[in-house]
């Protein structure tokens, strides 16, 4: 299964849920690139993306409500995804799904 496409995600943080989108392009079985777009922030490229099977990890800079670098880890299952974000000592749960394509 290719992970190429747009994924709509939600992170449950201690300060409330944050929504974001991931636009991914899978270049091979273990190569991927993409950008993330958080609420009211500009898109940023995935930093150090690593794809292993159906698991993707990368780092991202978060600027709201505090500046911190988070490590994201997602597991994809068909059109669903779940995982965690770790920013310092604060873990957060991530859930989401593949966005419908424009043709649907």
C-alpha angles and dihedrals in degrees: 000000000000118000091206111130143057120309123196111212141178127204118205103215131174088255095049140282119317121198124211142161130229120205107198134186115191111207098183141332093302104016125089140156133183152133134253126215119199127190110291093351131107121255116270131193118249110262117222096349114194122188121194115171106305095343124097126187129180142148126247137183114237118197103177130098087356134357111256141136113242129199111220124201122184134180116203122211112179106298094344129083135188136172147115142282119209121198109171108306094340113097119189132191120238126202132170151125142235111277116243112261120246089250093060 
